[in-house]
Amino acid sequence: MRHAVGIVTVLIVAGAAAPGWAQDGGEHIAFDRPEAWAMQYFAAVSTFTGVGPPTRREPWSVDLGVDLGWIPSLSEAERTVGFDGTKVEDLNKLPVFGRPRVTVGLPGGFSAELGWVPPIEINGVTSNLFAAAVERPVFEGERWTLGLRGFGQVGDVTGDFTCPADVASQPPGSPGNPYGCNEPSSDTSTLNNVGLALTGGAKIGGGGVVHLSGGATYNDLAFQVDAVTYGYPDHTRLLADGWTGWVAAGLGWPLGARTWVAGEAFYSPLWVVRPPDTSRQNDGLFNLRVLLRFHLD
C-alpha cells in the first residue's frame, strides 16, 4: 500500500508543477461538448500505457524503446466539432502516433519511464509531448504478476485544424471556404493529463506474457485558435477538464536476449453530446499500439 501511495504522491506533485496545469484564461466548456470530445480523443491516443505489466528491473539498468499507435480516421460527423458541433474541422492529419521511450530501473523494484514526441512537423502538424511514468510490481507469483503504474503527460499539438490550407486557398465565403479563412491557421491543442493504472500479467509458453490493464486519467485540456477569418483574427481559447477511463489487453514476446516486442488493443469510452441531440452518447477510441524495447547493460 505504501508503494501505491508513493506513486500517487509523485503524480500529484508532477501534476501541480506541470506548466499549464489547472489552465485558465479562456472559456470553460462542458466535458461532453463536441470540442472537448475531440481533445479527449487525441489525449486518449497519446495515453502513456506500459504496453505490459510492470517489471522488476536491476537498479540503474536502461531500456530503450519506441511505441507506435494507430490513429483511426474520423468520419465527417465525428469531425463536426467546431462551434459546439456545427463546423467540420480538419482532424484526420496523421494515421499513426509514435514516441521514443527510455526506462530506468530504480531501487525497491520501481522503474521510471520517459517518453517524448519531439517537435518535428509532419503533414502540417507539430507535436511536442513529454510523458513520464513510475511503476512497480505489487504482487509477483511464479506465473502471475500485478503492478501499479502512475503516468502523466504535458505538451501540445499545433496544426491548421480550424482553417486548413486547402480551405484557406479558396475565396472567403465561397462554398469551399464558408467560414472565411484568409490563411492557414496555427491552432494549438494542449493535452495535459495524469493517471493511475493497474495491470495484471501472466506468463505463457516460450517466454511470452499476456496482460490486462485498466486505468483512470484526469485530463486538463485546452484548444487555442489562431486564425484569420474575413480579415479579423480569431484567438478563441476553449478549456475543458475531467476524468476518462480505459482498458487495454495484449501480448509481449522476447526477440532474443535483449529485445522485446509487445502489442495491445486499447479502448477508452468518451462521452459527447452532438447537436441537435441533447442526450450523451459514447463515441470512444479503439486503437492498436505496439512497443519495441531493447535492453542495455
N, C-alpha and C positions, 0 to 999 in steps of 0.2 A: 504493500500500500504506500509506503514512503517513497518508493520509486515513482509510482504514478503521480503522487503529489509533487515530486520534484520536476517531472516533465511538465505538468500543468503550470507550475510556477515559472519555469523558463518561458513557456508560451505567453503568459500574461506579461512578463517583463519585456519580451521581444515585441509583443504587440503594442504595448504602451509606448515603446521607444521608436517604433517604425514611423518614418516620415509619412505624413498624410493620414495617420490613423485618427479615427473619430473626426472625419473630414467635415468641413463647414464651408460657408461662402457660396452657397448655391441653393437650388430648390430641392428640398427633400421630398421624394416621391414614395408612394406605397411600394412595398417589395414585390407585389404581384402586378404592377403596371408593366406594359409591354417593354418599355425601355429598360426597366430593372431586370426583367426576364432575360433580355439579350445580354446584359452584363453578367448575370448569374451563369448563363450558358457558357460563356468563354472563361469565366473563373473556374467552372467545373472542368472544362477541357484541360486546364493547367493545374488541377489539384495534384499536390506533390505526394502521391502514394508511394509506398515502398515496393510495389510490384513483387510482393512476397513477404513472409513473416520476418520480424526482427531476428538477427543472428548474433550470437556471441562471438566477437572478434578479439584477436590479440590486441592489447593496448598499443596504439600508435601505428597499427597496420593500416594500409591505404588501399582502397579500391577505386579504380577509375571506371566511369560508365557513361552511357548515353541512353536516353529514352526517347521513343518516338510514339506519338499518339495520333490516331485518325480523327480528323475534324469533319463530322458529317455535314454534307451540304444542306442548307436550309431552303425550304420552299418559299415562294413569294409571300404566302400567307404568314409564314413564320418570320419573314424579314420585314413585315409591315409593323414596325415598332415605333417609328418616329411620331411625334405629336400625339402621344397617347394612343398609338396603334392605328394611325391613319396614313402614314407615309412609309413607303418601301425604302429601306436602307441597304447599302451595299456591304453585306456581311460575309459573303462567300469569297473571301480573299485567298485563303490557303487551305489545302486539303489535309495537311499534316502539321503537327506541333512537335518540335524537337528541343532537347535540352541536355547538355553535358552535366555530369554529376561527379562529385568526389565524396567518398565515405571514409571516415577515420574511426578506428576502434578506440574506445576510451576505457579507463579503469572501471571496474564494477559491472562489467557486462554491457555498458552503454555504447552506442555508436552515434556519431554526429554526421549528418549528410548535408551537403550544399549543392544547389543547382542554380544555373544561370542561363538565361536566354539573352545573348549579347545583342546590342542594338545594331543589327545588320538588316538593311532594307531588302524585303522580298515581296515582289508584286505590289509595291506601294505601301507595305506595312512594315513598321519598325517596332519590335518588341524589346523591352528591357525589363525582365522579370527576374528577381532574385528570390530563391526559395531555400528554406532551411528546415531541418528536422532533427529530432533527438528520439532514439528508440532503444528499447531493451526487451529481451525476453523476460516474462514474469513467471512462466512455467515451462520447464523443459523435461520431457519424458524420453523414454527410449525411442519412441516413434513420433510423439506429438509435441508441438510447441505452441505457446500462446504468448503474444507480445503486445506492448503498447508503443504507439508512435505519436509524438506530438509534432506538428508541422505548421509552417506559416509561409506566406509569400507577400512581397511588396513589389510594386513596379507598375508599369503601364504599357499600353499598346497604342501606337499612333498610326493613323491612316486616313484616307479620303472616304470615310464611311457615309457621311451625310450628303456630300457633293462629290461623287466620283468623277474622275477625269473624263470619262466618255459622256457623262451627262453635261458637265460644265462646258464641253466643246460645242454644244448645241445652243441656239439662241435662247436667252432667258424668256420664259413664258411660253415657249413652243411645246408641242406635245411631248417631245423628248426631254424637256427641261422645265416642267410645270412649276417648280418652286424657285426658279430664277437664279440658279447658281451661276456666278460670274467666273469662278475659278475653282480648281480642285480644293477641297477643304483639307485641313490638317487637324483632325479631331483626335482626342486622347481619351482612352478608357483606362481608368485606374482600377487594378484588380488586387486589392489587398485582402488577405484573409488569414485566419489562424484556426487550427482544429486539432482534434484528437481522434485516433483510430485504434481499433482493436483487431488483431489479425491472428488467426489460427492456421497452423501448417501441419501437414502430415507427410512423413517420408514414404516414398514408393520405391519400387524396384529400379535398379540402375542409377541410384543416387539422386533421383528427382524428388521434388517437393510440390505438393498441391496446397493451395492456400485459399482462404476465405476471409475477407476483410469487411468491416463496417466502420463508418466514421461520421462525424458531425463537424461542420465547418461554419464559422462565423465570418461573414463577408462584409467588408466595408468598401463600397464601390462608388465610382464617380464617372461621369461622362462629360467631357468638356468639348463643346462645339467650337470650332474655329473656321468659320465660313464667311463668304461674302455673297449675299443674295439681293438681287435688284439694286446693287450698289451700296448696300448697307451691311456692316459687319454683324455677324451673329456669334455672340460669345455665351450662349446659354450653357449653364452648368447644372447637371442633374446629379443628385446624391441618393443613394439607397443603401440600406444595411439590413441584415437579417441572417437567419440560420438556414443552412441546407444540409441534407443528409445524403449519404451514398453507400453503395455496396460494391464489392469487386471480388472476382474469383479468377484463379488462374493456375498456371503450372510453371515451375522452374526446372532447368535441366543443366547439368555440367557439360561443358565442351572442352574437356581436358582438365588438367590440374589447376589452372589459374583462371579459366574463363567460364562464365555462367550466363545463360540466356533465360529470360522469363517473360511470360506474357500474361495478360489478364483482360477480362471483359469488365467494363466499368459502367455503372448506372447511377444517375442522380435524378430523383424526381424534382421537377421545377414547376412551381405553380404560377399561373398567369391568368389575368382577366383580359380577354381580347374583345374590344368593341366590335359589333354592337352587343355582344353577350355581356351579361352582368354577373355571371357565376364564374368561379375559379375552375380552371382545368389544369390537369397535369400534362405538361409538354416537356418531358425530361430529356436528358442527354444520355445516350448509349454510345459508347465508343470502345475501341480496342487499342491497347497500348502494349509496347514491348520494351524490354530493358536488357541491355548487354553490359556485363561487368567484366573487368579484368583486374585480378588481384596482384598488387605489388608486394614486395617483402616488407 
